[in-house]
Amino acid sequence: MTEQLSYRVVAQLSGAEVRDYPEHLLVSTFDSGSMPDSGNQAFRRLAGYIFGSNLEGKQIAMTAPVLQKPVPGGYETSFVMPGEMKLEAMPGTADATLSKHRASGGLFAAVTFSGLGNDELFERKAKALLSVLGNSGYEAAGGPVYARYNGPWTPFFMRRNEVLVPVKRVVAP
């Protein structure tokens, strides 16, 4: 079974939840263009890295989710590294477009949905999640991150997708 990034649910909202994620490691890359085009390009480079096209020729287990975040000019796509991996142990890369870094984790509001995760659907779910936050005691502390958990061979109706938005608590429970 594919390792998934762990989290702890700290609050249930209307159709969403607030999660606390631990610090974790990512390997990331940027691509300009549309969500699917940039994601396809990025996925190939990131997959190459974990399948052994790195300076040590080391293979790294695939994990979930694959993360994609809108940034100026395109999208940043990231693979989560296995939980036991240390930053110092991540293989080097000869590909200057890849970066290895530690993500701080923290509180994120999350909404889960199935289907083919295209940019229109992710954007619609992100707007709905931000709307839920309006009266929840939490407020957005950053932009959305789109998460995909399944490979392309998974039937669309069985795919797990999520929109994650970093949040901060503004009202005590």
N, C-alpha and C positions, 0 to 999 in steps of 0.2 A: 504494500500500500504506500502511496506517495505521502511523504511527510508534509504536514500543513503547519503554517505559522500558528503558534499557539496564542490564545488570548483568554481573558476572563471577562464574562459579562457582568457589568456593574449596575446596569439599569435597563429596564424595558420601556420603550417609548411606543407610541401608536404606530405599529408597522415597522419598527426599527428597534435597535438596541444600542447601548453604549458599551464599548469594550475597552479593556485595558490591555494593551499589547506590550510585551517585553522588548527590550533592546534586541535588535537582530541585525544580521549582515545582509548586504545587498551587493550585487554586481549590476551596474546600470549603464545605459547608453541613451543617447539622444538621436532622434531623427525628425527631420522636418516633414511637412505634408500632413495628409489626413490620418485619422486614427488607424484605419486598417493598413494603409501603405507603410506608415512609420512602424507600426507594430510588427508587420511581416519582416521588414528589414532588420529591425532590432532583434526579433526572436532568433533569426538565423545566426547573428553574431553572438548573442548570449548563449544559445544552444551549443555553438562551436566551443565556446569557453568551457562549459561544464562537461562537454563530451570529450575533452582532452586537447583542444587547440589552445593550450595555454603554455607558458614557458616551462612548466614541469611535465607536461603531457599527462597530467593527473585528471582522472574522471571524477566528477562530483555528482551525487544523486540529484535528480530532478525533484523539486519541491513545489508546493502550491501555497498561495496563488502566484500567478504572474501579475505584476503590477504595472499599470500605465497611468501616467499623470500628465495632464495638459500643462505645457509650459510655453512661454513666448516662442513662437515660430514652429511649434510642433509638439512632440510628446517625449517624455522620458519613460523608458520601459526598463523594468527591473526584475531580476530573478532573486528570490529569497534563498539564501544559503542554508544548508542543514543546520539545525539548532546547536549541534555539538561543535561546529566549526569555529575557529578563532580567526580574527582578522589577519594575524601574523601567519597563519597556516594557509590562507587562500593563495592559490598559485598566481604568479605574475601573469601579465598579459602583454603580448607584443602589439595588440590592437589598441591604438591610442584613443579610440572612441569609447572604450570600456573603462569604467571606474569602479573601484571596490570601496565600500564605505559602511560605516556603522549607522543604522537608523535608531533614533533614540526611543522609539515606541511611544507609549502614552495613551491618552484617551482618544477614541475615535467613535463617532456615530456610524452605524452600518445599516444598510438595507440590502437584503438578499433577494435575488430574483433569478428566474431561469430564462432560457432562450438564447438566441444569437446575440451576443453582446456587441452591438454596433454603436457608433458614436451617438446617434440620435436617442437610442434607448438609454444609454448611460447618462446622457445629459438630462433626459426627462426624469430619470430616477434620482439624479443628484438634486434637481430642483425640488422634487417632492421631499427628499430627505431634509433639505434646508428649511422647507416649510414646516416640517414636523418639529424641527429644533426651535421654532419661534416661541412656543409656550412650554418648553420642556425643562427649563432650568439649566440648559446648556446652550452655548453659542459656538458657531464655527470659529476655528482658530487657524484656518488655512483653507486651501482649495481642495477639491475632490481628488481622490485616487480611485482608479477603476481596477477591480480585481477579477481575474478569471481563474477558475479552479480546474477546468477540464481541457483535455486535448481535443483536437478537431474531429476525432473519430467518435466522440460522445454525441448521441442524438441531441438535437437542440433543446428538446423539452426536458432533458435530464441534466443540462448544464447548470452549474452554479456560478453565478456572477454576483458581484457586490460593488456598491459604491461606499467608500469610506471617506469620512470627513473628520479631520482633527477637530476636537472640541475642548472647551474649558467649561468648568462648572461656574455658573453665575448666580445660582440660588442654592442655598443649603437644603439638603433633603428634609 
